[in-house]
Amino acid sequence: MFSLNTRRPTIAEINLNNLAYNYRSSRSFIGTAVKYMAVVKADAYGHGAVECSRRLASEGIDWLGVALVEEALELRNAGIRTPVLCLGSFWPGQESVLIENDVTPVVYQLDRAERLNSAAAIIGRPIRIHVKIDTGMGRLGVRFDEVEDFVERLRTFDRLRVDGLMTHFAVADEMGGIAFTDLQIKRFYDSVEMFKNAGFDPTHIDLANSPGAVVHPASRGNMVRLGGILYGLGGDILPSGIAKPALRPVLSLRSRIAQLKRVPAGDGVGYGHLFTTQRDSLIAAVPIGYHDGYRRGLSNNAKVIVNGTFAPVVGRVSMDWITIDVTDVPGAGEEDVVILIGEQNGVSCKAEDLAAMVDTISYEITCGIGSRVERRFTGVDQD
């Protein structure tokens, strides 16, 4: 069993060399005529924002994208000086923090623009912003049919400089959505013309997320935002049957067997006895549960890898533990490594495999890996 001086052996390992590979591969596929933003919001999709940002900065990434001002400050406090775009704008009262830390906000509300303009007047210098246009996502942004009025109002804020225009695609990951994506592209460029006609001269024209950048060349503008594909999560995000960059998985998730026990045929396992043994079985307890992000919907559904062999998850996934059936795993023993996401001896279990079992996407699987799961980073230095 484990020493009391040893941490729980449930670990997410982040391969920063594979992260760098995915960036280079994507850049080679998409081309060098555009700039690249790495989206590192949500702790880099659960992969560790600071460490991933450092590696991507060393690879020459042009921008980093976050959702919150708090996420931007985490990067700045870690000494990362790469330009940062706060995709989710900011809350009233945060404008001075943005300015002090050289974080560029996305703006789509006139009251936020007014606050920034007033803050810029106090410090005596202009502030750069990016403006988001809602071309059909129906979420955040200035509606495409309200841009003209917005532009006229924005012109009154003499301390703001529109450094970029952006939008976000709704169905770029669906081949059946090509017509709507094309419509979004048209609406966006119509909006760009309105800004230019009003005297604005944005440097960055930014439409494409990962699926857009890969599937829709016309959407690349002069900067693309790469999210999931940087982390090797293209399997359930990019459409099948299309050309795409080669990607490597960045995150693997593993633990160890904490206890083995013989369970006779006919006995129930776990809460509610969701699983009943059909034979004399060897059942292993593994220290990971739904608080760690291993979803309850994986109960009696998923498989893990032990000694290069699949072993089914049996019984209910609980808060801190899962149970697996290792009856058919040769030589299974306590402290054996259990691969929950990753590969061993040519056998693999991907984040998108788990996602399909619980009717979600791989992004939610990696983002959901809890904070008490230790992150370990390999390839910290450039390869």
N, C-alpha and C positions, 0 to 999 in steps of 0.2 A: 504494500500500500504506500501512499504518498507521505513524505516527511512533512511535518507541520511547518517547516521552513520553506516549503515549496509552494508556489502559487498554483491555483487550480489550473490544470493543463488544457484549458479551452482557449484556443488561440486563433486569431485571424492573421495570417501571414500575407503581407503586401509586398509583391515583387516589383520594385521600382524600375528595374531594368525592363520588365515587360511593359510597364507604363510608358517608358521612353520609346520602346519599340513600337507601340501602338500609335504614338504621336508621329513618329517618323514615317510609319507605314501609311497613316492617314494623309499626311502631308504629301507623300509621294503620289498617292492615288488622286487626291483632289487638286494638287498643283501648288506652285510657289508664287502664283500671281496674286494670292490673297493673304491677309493676315489671319492669325489664329488666336482664338480665345479658348482657354481651357476652363470649363465650368467645374468649379470645385465646391459648389454649394453643398449643403447637407453633409459636411465633413468629407467632401470629395466622394459622394455617393457611398459613404461608409468606409472609405479607404484611408482616411487620414488627410485632412486638407493641408496642413502645414507641410508634412513630408512630401506629399504629392506635388504641391506647389513649388517647393524648393527644387525638386528634380525637374519639373517642367520648365522652371525658370532657367535652370542650367542648360536645358535643351533649346533655349531661345524662344519660348512661347511669348507672344506679343501682349496678351492680356489674360487676366484671370477673372472669372465671373462668379459672384456670390449672390445669395438671395437676400441677406440681411446685413445691415451695418455692423452688427456684432461679429459676423463672420469675417468681414473686411478687417475689423480691428484685430482679430486673432492673427491674421496674416501679417499685418503691419507690426504687431507686437513681437512677432517671431523674426522680424528683420527682413521680410520679403518686400522688395521695392518695385516689383513689376506692376504696371498699371492694373488697377482693380476697378471693375464695373459692378455696381450694386444693382442687380437686375430687378429687385423688388422695391426700388425707390427707397424712401426713408420715412420715418415717423416724425411728426412735428417735434421740434426740439433737438433733433439729431443733426441739423444742418451744420452746426459749428464743428461737430466731431468729424463729419465728412471732409470739411475744408482743412482742418488741422492735420488730417491723416492722408491727404491727397487721394481721396477716393472719389471716383466719378459716379454720380447717381444717374439712374434712369428716371426720367420725369414724364408724367402723363396727366398730371393734375395741376391746374393753374394756381391753386393755393400753395402747393409745394414749390412751384416756380417762384412765386412771390416771396416765400420765406428765404429761398436761396439768394434771390436778388438782393433782399435786404441784408443778409449776412455778408454778401460780397461787397455791398456798399460800405459796410462797417470796416472791413479789412482793406478796402481800397483797391481791389483787383478783381477782374472778371473770373467767373466760375464756368468750367466746362461741364456740359451735360449731354446725355444721350436721350432722345425722345422715342418712346415706344408707340407704334401705330397698331391698333387692333384691326387687322385686315380680315378677320373671320374666326379667330380663336374664341372670341366672346368672353374673354377673361379680363386681363389688364391692358391698358393702352388707350390712346385717343382713337375713337371710332373713325374708320376711314372716311365716313361721310360727314364727319365733324372737324376734319383736319383744317379746312380753310379758316373757320372761325377761331380755332385754337392758335393757328399761326399768327393771326392778326393780334390776338391778345398777347401772345408770347413776345411779339416785337416791342411791346411796351416795357419789357424788363431789360434795361440796357446793360446790365452787368452779366447777363448769361450768354454763353457762347455754345451754340448747338454743334457739338463735336461729332455727333453720330445720330443716325436714325436706324431703328430696328423694328422687327416684328417677330412673331412666333407662329409657326405652322401648326395647324390642327390635325392634319391627316397625311403628313409627308411620309409616314412610315407604312402607308397602305397604298398598294399599287392601284386600287380602285379609287383612290383620292387624287389622282394626278390632275384631273380637271379643276378641282377645287384649289389645289396648291397653285396651279397656274393662275387662277383667279386672284389668289392672295398676292402672288408676285406682281400682277398687274396693278392691283389696288395700292400696293406698297410704292411702286415706282411712280404712280400718279401722285401719291402723297409727297414723294421726294421732289417732284417738280413744283408742287405748291410751296414747299419750303424754299427752294431755289428762287422761285419767282418773287418771293417775299424778301429776298436778300440774304438768306442763310446759305452757308457753304459748308455742309457737313463733311468731315474727313472720312468717317466710317459709315459704310452702307452695309448693314448687317441683318440678313434675313435668316440664314440657314442654321438649324440645329444639326445634330448628327445625321438623322435620316435625310434631311434636306440637302446637306452638303454632299452626301454620297449618291443619292438617287436623282436629284434635280440640279444639274449643273447651272441652269439659269438662275438659281436662287443664291448663288455663292457671293454675289456682290463683291465687296473688296475685303470682307472679313467674315469668317464662319465661326460658329460656337460649337465646339466639340465637347460632348458630355459622355454618355455611356460608352461610346466606342473607344474612348481613351482607356477605359477600365476593362476592355475586352468583352463588353456586354452587348454584342451585336446580334447574337443568335435569335433573340425574340423581338428585337427592335427594328432591325433592317429587314426589308422584305426578302423572301427566299427567291432564288432563281435569278439574282442580279449580280453583276460584277460589284465587288466590294473589297476594301483593303483587308489584307491578312491581319488578324488580331490574335493576341495571346491573353489568356486570363491573368488578371493582376492579383486577385484575392483568392486565397484558399482558407478553408475553415476546418480545424481539426480539434480533437480532444483525445481522451484515452479511456479505456475501460477501467471503471472504479471497482466494480464487483462483478463476479460471475457466480451464478447459482444454477443448480440442476432443478428443473421444474417438471414434475410428472405430467403426463397427458391428462387433459381435462381440467387443469388449473387455469384460473384467470390471472391476467397480468395488468396492473395499473388501474387508475381510476375508472370505475364503471365496468371493469372487466371487459373492455372493448375488444380484447384479444383473449382467446382461450387456446391453450396449446392442444394440438392435435396428435402430438407424440411426446415422448420424453425429450425435453429440450434443454439447451444451454442458453440461458438468458443473461445478457450483460446490461449493467446500468452505466450510463455515460453522463457526465456532468455538463449538460447543456439543456436549456428549456426555452419556453416561450418568452421569458423575460430577456433572454439573450438574443431573441429574434428568430429562434427556430420554431416556426409557426405551428400552432395547435392543429391546423388543418393537415399537417403532415402525419398525424397519428395514423398508424396502420396503413400507411400510404407510401412513405419515402423509403429509400435505401441508402445505406452508408457503405463505406469500403473499409474492410478490416483484412489485413494481410493479403491485399490484392484481390479480395473476393467480396462480392456484394453481400450485405447482410440487411434484412428488412427491419425497419422500425416497427415494433409491435407494441400494442397498447397505446394509451393516451399520452401525448406529449404533455408533460407537466411544467410547472414554472421553472424548475431547476434541473430536471432530469428527463432523459429519454431511456427507453429500454429497447434493446435490439436482440434479434435471435441470431446467435452465432453457432448454432448447432452444426451447420454445414461449412464453417470456416476452419480450415486445417490449422491445428495448433493454437487456437484462440486462447489467450491468457490475460490475466489482469495486467493493466498498464499498456496493453497493446494500443497502438495508435488507431484512432477512428477518424476517417476522412469524411466530412459532411459535405464540403464543397472542395473539389480538387480531383487529383488523379494519382493513382498508385498502380504500378505494374501494368500500365495500359488500360486500366479500368477507370472510368471517370464519372463524376457527378457534377453537373454544372449548376450555376445559380438559376439559369433559365429552366433547367429540369425541375427544380423545386418550385419555381414560380408557376409552371404549368400545372402542377399538382394542386395548387391553391388558387388558381384562376387569377393570377396577377402577372407582373412583369419582373424581370431580373433586378431592375432598379430598386424595387421595394424590398427584395430579399437582402441585398447588400446594405441598403440604407437602414434596414431594420436590425442589423447586428448590433446588439446593445453595448453600452459603454463598459460594462464589466467584463466583456470579452477583450482580453489583451490583444493589442495590435503589435506585431513585430514586423520590422521592415528589413528587407534584403535589398542589395544593390543600392545602398545609400550613396555610394560614390558612383560616378559615371562609369558605364561599362566601356 
